[in-house]
């Protein structure tokens, strides 16, 4: 293995991509080991390698996007190229494009993703959370979200945190703007309702102790 890795240092990017494709092709033609323990260990190792591959892919996509290359091939946008030529679904294409555009602003995330210290799921979630922030707020938000990752928060809960990261950045900067819930006060119960596509609805609100007792009853 060491001899293989030693030869990679002098290889070009194109040669390394070709080698990675060849190795993946060989793996795809082999059956998984019978041992569940072995498969778990190999899956974790391979998933980490794939996540590092996502960092490589993001770098390539970023150049394609910056140069406007898809338009030279009759495609309307980089996202259209990802859908048509790489076969991605709309959501995955948007996720990868967002990561490619935001990674240059997320130096810590970029480094950790490249070294395998951060998973693709976390990196994509952070990129999505900061895309509407300016560079100064982006750096602050990156620190907040990475601290949450280091604290063991799940990717799902990190996404929830990301949706309110603007308020957290404002609090960190000393802007004493109370959160939306606090602005409504805590004297009277309140409730907001939003419809879902399946005909149901989502409820968000706060009940005072009296109304809470009625609900419990």
C-alpha positions in Angstrom: 0.0 0.0 0.0 2.8 2.4 0.9 4.4 1.8 -2.5 1.1 2.7 -4.2 0.7 5.9 -2.3 4.3 6.9 -2.9 3.7 6.9 -6.6 0.7 9.1 -6.3 2.6 12.2 -5.3 4.0 12.7 -8.8 0.7 11.8 -10.6 -1.4 14.5 -12.3 -4.9 15.3 -11.2 -6.3 13.6 -14.3 -4.2 10.5 -13.6 -5.4 10.4 -10.0 -9.0 10.7 -11.1 -8.5 7.9 -13.6 -6.9 5.7 -10.9 -9.8 6.4 -8.4 -12.3 5.5 -11.1 -10.4 2.3 -11.8 -10.3 1.3 -8.2 -14.0 2.0 -7.7 -14.8 -0.1 -10.7 -12.9 -3.0 -9.2 -14.6 -2.6 -5.9 -18.0 -2.5 -7.6 -17.3 -5.9 -9.2 -16.5 -7.6 -5.9 -18.9 -9.0 -3.3 -18.9 -7.7 0.2 -17.2 -9.8 2.9 -19.4 -12.2 4.9 -18.4 -10.7 8.2 -20.7 -8.0 9.5 -17.8 -6.5 11.6 -15.5 -6.4 8.6 -18.2 -4.8 6.5 -18.9 -2.1 9.1 -15.3 -1.2 9.3 -14.8 -1.1 5.6 -18.0 0.9 5.1 -16.9 3.5 7.5 -13.5 3.8 5.9 -14.9 3.9 2.4 -17.6 6.4 3.3 -14.9 8.7 4.7 -13.0 8.3 1.4 -16.2 9.2 -0.5 -16.7 12.3 1.6 -13.1 13.4 0.7 -14.0 12.7 -2.9 -16.9 15.2 -2.5 -14.4 17.9 -1.6 -12.6 17.1 -4.8 -15.8 17.1 -6.8 -16.8 20.5 -5.2 -13.5 22.0 -6.4 -14.0 20.8 -10.0 -17.6 22.0 -10.0 -16.5 25.4 -8.7 -14.2 25.9 -11.7 -16.9 24.7 -14.1 -19.4 27.1 -12.5 -16.9 30.0 -12.4 -15.9 29.7 -16.0 -19.4 29.2 -17.4 -18.3 26.1 -19.3 -21.8 24.4 -19.4 -23.1 27.2 -21.7 -20.5 26.4 -24.3 -22.2 22.9 -24.5 -25.7 24.3 -24.8 -26.7 23.9 -21.2 -28.5 26.7 -19.4 -26.5 26.5 -16.1 -24.1 24.5 -14.0 -27.1 22.9 -12.2 -28.5 21.8 -15.6 -25.1 20.3 -16.3 -25.1 18.4 -13.1 -28.6 17.0 -13.8 -28.0 16.2 -17.5 -24.4 15.0 -17.7 -23.9 13.7 -14.2 -27.4 12.3 -13.7 -28.1 14.0 -10.4 -31.6 14.7 -9.0 -32.6 18.3 -8.6 -32.0 18.3 -4.9 -28.6 16.7 -5.0 -27.5 19.0 -7.9 -28.4 22.0 -5.9 -26.7 20.7 -2.7 -23.5 20.0 -4.5 -23.5 23.3 -6.4 -24.1 25.2 -3.1 -21.2 23.4 -1.5 -18.9 24.2 -4.5 -19.8 27.9 -4.3 -19.5 28.2 -0.5 -16.4 26.1 0.3 -14.0 29.0 -0.7 -15.6 31.0 2.1 -15.5 28.2 4.6 -11.9 27.6 5.1 -12.2 25.4 8.2 -15.0 23.3 6.6 -13.0 22.9 3.4 -9.9 21.8 5.3 -11.7 19.4 7.5 -13.6 17.9 4.6 -10.4 17.4 2.7 -8.7 15.7 5.5 -11.6 13.4 6.4 -12.3 15.2 9.7 -15.7 16.3 8.6 -18.4 14.4 6.7 -20.0 15.5 3.5 -23.4 15.7 5.3 -22.1 18.2 7.8 -20.2 20.2 5.2 -23.2 20.5 2.9 -25.5 21.5 5.8 -23.1 24.3 6.9 -22.8 25.5 3.3 -26.5 25.7 2.9 -26.8 27.6 6.2 -24.3 30.4 5.3 -25.1 31.0 1.6 -27.2 34.1 2.3 -24.7 35.6 4.8 -22.0 38.1 4.1 -18.4 37.1 4.5 -18.0 38.4 8.0 -21.2 36.7 9.3 -20.3 33.6 7.3 -17.0 33.2 9.3 -18.9 33.6 12.6 -21.6 31.2 11.5 -19.0 28.7 10.5 -17.5 28.8 14.0 -20.8 28.3 15.6 -21.8 25.4 13.5 -18.5 23.6 13.7 -18.6 24.0 17.5 -22.0 22.3 17.4 -20.5 19.5 15.3 -17.6 19.1 17.8 -20.2 18.9 20.5 -21.8 15.8 18.9 -24.9 17.4 17.4 -26.5 15.2 14.6 -26.7 16.4 11.0 -30.5 16.8 11.4 -30.2 19.0 14.4 -27.4 20.9 12.8 -29.8 21.7 9.9 -32.3 23.1 12.4 -29.5 25.2 14.0 -28.5 26.4 10.6 -32.0 27.8 10.0 -31.5 30.2 12.9 -27.8 30.8 12.6 -28.4 34.4 11.5 -30.0 35.1 14.9 -27.1 33.4 16.7 -24.5 35.5 14.8 -26.4 38.6 15.7 -26.4 37.6 19.4 -22.7 36.8 19.2 -22.1 40.3 17.7 -23.9 41.9 20.6 -27.0 42.9 18.7 -29.7 42.6 21.3 -32.4 41.5 19.0 -34.7 39.1 20.9 -35.7 35.9 19.0 -39.0 35.7 17.3 -40.7 33.8 20.1 -39.6 36.3 22.7 -40.9 39.2 20.7 -44.4 37.8 21.0 -44.2 37.8 24.8 -45.1 35.2 27.3 -48.4 36.4 28.6 -50.8 35.1 26.0 -50.7 31.9 24.1 -50.0 32.1 20.4 -50.0 29.6 17.5 -49.1 29.8 13.8 -50.4 27.2 11.3 -48.8 26.4 7.9 -50.2 23.9 5.4 -48.3 20.9 4.1 -48.6 19.5 0.6 -50.4 16.4 1.8 -53.3 18.4 3.2 -52.1 18.4 6.8 -50.5 21.3 8.6 -47.6 22.2 10.8 -48.2 24.0 14.2 -45.7 26.3 15.9 -46.4 28.3 19.0 -46.4 28.7 22.8 -49.1 28.0 25.4 -49.3 29.7 28.8 -49.7 27.4 31.8 -53.5 27.7 31.8 -53.8 26.6 28.1 -51.2 23.9 28.7 -53.4 22.5 31.4 -56.4 22.4 29.1 -54.3 20.7 26.4 -53.1 18.1 28.9 -56.7 17.4 29.9 
